Amino acid sequence: MPDETRHESADLEDYQVSDASDTLEGNPGDDPLDRGVIPPERWSAGIKTAGEQESLDQLLAEEETPPSTPTTTCPKTAATTPRPTSTSTGCCSMTARIRGRAGWSPRTRAPIRTTRPTWSPATSASTAGPPARRRRPCTWWRTTTPTSAPVTDRGQLPVAELHLHIEGTLEPELLVTLAQRNGVSMPTLDVAELRARYRFDSLQSFLDLYYASLRVLRAEADFYDLARAYLARAAVAGVRRAEIFFDPQTHLANGVQLEAVFGGLTAALADGARDHGISADLILCFLRDLGADAAGEVLRAALPFRDKFIGIGLDSAEAGYPPALFTEVYRLAAAEGLRLVAHAGEEGGPGYVREALDLLRVERVDHGIRSMEDPDLVARLRDEQIALTVCPLSNVALRVVGTLGDHMLPGMLDAGLLVTVNSDDPAYFGGYVDDNLAAVRRAFGYDDTALAALARNSFGASFAPAPDKQKWQAEVDRWLAASGT
Ligand SMILES: [Zn+2]
């Protein structure tokens, strides 16, 4: 099917899925890698030349771009030169190129089903409904080992995770499963090799890997499995409350309808509450590099699903896309009663944080670490106790800071800021929330009292009902008391 035709009829039901039996080797010609644009062995090392990058961009654009391609391009992420290590990188800068290239065409969408979703055929043998699939124990997450405080009789420290992109939880094992199920050609389906590639050594290699990975998310069941896997891993990490970001524009650009995204994610959250006792909600994020008009379009398209998400966020590359651009979109969201957060002060400077506060009226700032460059802003954040969702391992992975020891977390806490620790995109950045807590414990010598304070912050900054917050914070107190600290 010609590419343009495929994109015009990119509804889930119309998606061309090959038989699973022929996907292990992939379909020659389906993937730019297979066409010899980039030798597979160079994929893991990143794209080395501008010519190769240009060829890849061209091919991917041909294959993935809907007819109405947006023109916004992030100047930072479009660059092919390695990014400097002394400046920050938006935590979702990784998706900037993807999103800027792909875009989407708004469509009229029916309201989401209020009953359990009917599962789309995910494999050639998949004919049953959700019960059988959901009862199957998920084991892939056991491949990542929680590394925080040793689990004792008192259990893991209870925490809330407030800065987590569900797309950034796609581990290699699940990626392979979904690629095979959906007939998506990948450079390799070897889990060990994929995991090795997750240890990217440059932003460029990371961007390419991330882009390729998200193509495997095609059906409602895929989003269900993605979120179920995260929640299973989060339960091990001690997560009681999760406020989960998702990027509908990315999936719309890949031909996936909002019904599938919302249906899969919300079903997983419901089952996660049942099986793990995790309270979770969704926060819809706009890709700032696609611009304010696109943000407004996706918000309006998502309003029929209003009861499926609690708030909005703003992610992707910060540089060149200040919060001010999105003032009207946030005003619309506020009128809908949505909670407001935004990434700011990671790649952008303190001015971005001020704009997020003053113009977008955000209730939390995601990252916000560069606020520390502005003493007046620090004083305001402290006085108003505005929460900052900090992601230490992400900051190291993207070289926002040189090493974890260089991180501004201790300074932020010393300044009296309401800081929480989170994982951002844990499959890519070295760990889940417990791994992040363990890392800051090691790096800064934090004891149980300090970690408990971070956990209390996380619940206090959440959008959960007050009684739940109090219940979880009491649980933190019991955890700390059990430590004898
Ligand atoms: Zn983020």
Residues whose N, C-alpha, C, O or C-beta is under 5 A from the ligand:
A	BS01	ZN	C91 C92 D424
